[in-house]
Each structure stands twice: as structure tokens, then as C-alpha cells.
Amino acid sequence: MTVMTAAHSTSTAPADRPRPGLRERKKTRTREAIRAATYALVEEQGYDATTIDQIADRAEVSPSTVFRYFPTKEDIVLTDEYDSVVLERLRARPADEPWLDSLRHVMREAVRIGVEEDARVSRLRTHLMVQVPAVRSRMMESMSVTGRTLCRAIAERTGHDPDGLEVRVYAMSLIGGLMEVSMYWAENGHRDDFEALLNRALDTLEHGLRRDGR
């Protein structure tokens, strides 16, 4: 998800989810070290001036290790590990709960984890989405992956074909809406409450535009 942070992905998994093995925990620590190094360097000297070699040196790994975990520098900024957790939590909601209510609940929880608990990183990531064309372009590419994940969750709850046109349109409308919320938040200096913006976006998707221009 656009504003989620990877540092919390393991700790926020459902209680009955098996604890990752040692190898996976080491991989997670390496990913987090690379991300932390990247964020620190970008804050110090800017995105364009930050190189993979510098990131590798700060994270105490080789450049090839950086590329093994993240194909591009943009992926370091954008990739998180929350999508699978969101899918699990959507599946865990009551089966008779209206779909949008389930989505609101899970998204609010995601905001608390991804934005409120690590506001500095969330602000940096969304700022880069607005200011750096390469980051924004890569974000557009990655939306399709997240959209497919959401298609599966929608299909499971509604009985629709996950590859059906209607499900795909609905899922990508949600993903696009979340991206626009992140962009709007950054473009306006992160002044607004992110959860309030999210609720406005979901209201718009549910009810359409109001006649008064809001």
C-alpha cells in the first residue's frame, strides 16, 4: 500500500499467523536496513544524489544485495510488505459485513500502522511520489500488482470472478483513489489528517461526487 511502512509488517500480522523462520527474519532485517539507509541518505542529500553504492555502504551490504532485494532505487522507496497483511485482515472480517465497511476498517488500521506510527517515513515517501517523476512512474507500474491482490479479496467476499472486468475496475478504482489520497496529502504539505482524507475518498467511491462541488 502506498503509505505503509515495511518496518511494521511482521509485527502487525494476525496473531495466528506462523512466526517467520530465521532465514525470513534475516531477509526482513536486510530489507529494512536498506530502506533505512535510503531514507536517511535521501533526507541528507536528496533523492537524485543518492546512489545504490551509497545505500549499500550505509546498509553494510553489497550493491548486488541491494539489487537482489529491490530491482530499482524507486522500489526501495515504494515497496512495502503490507499487501499480504491487508488481504489477510480483509479475509478475517465477518462474512456478512458490508464490503466497504470491511475495507474502511482495514484501511483505518493500516493508516494507524503506516502513517501515525512512522509519520516521518510516510511523509518522505509521499513527498517523493509528488516531487520525483521516476518514483511516481514506478508507483503507477506497481499499482497493478496491488490491484490484483485486492481483486482476489473482492472476489472471495462477493463471489465474482477475480479476473472479471467489474472486479478489476472496482479494485483499480480503489487503488487509484488511495494513490490520489497520498498525493493530495503530500501536495498540501501533509497538513490534513490522513484518515479523514481516506474516508473522503471512500465516500466518493461509494456515493459519487456531490452536486455542491465537494
ABEGO torsion letter per residue (X at the ends): XAABBAAAAAAABBAABBBBBAAAAAAAAAAAAAAAAAAAAAAAAEAAABBAAAAAAAAGBBAAAAAAABABAAAAAABBAAAAAAAAAAAABBAABBAAAAAAAAAAAAAAAAAAABAAAAAAAAAAAAABAAAAAAAAAAAAAAAAAAAAAAAAAAGBBAABAAAAAAAAAAAAAAAAAAAAAAAAGGABBAAAAAAAAAAAAAAEBBAAGX
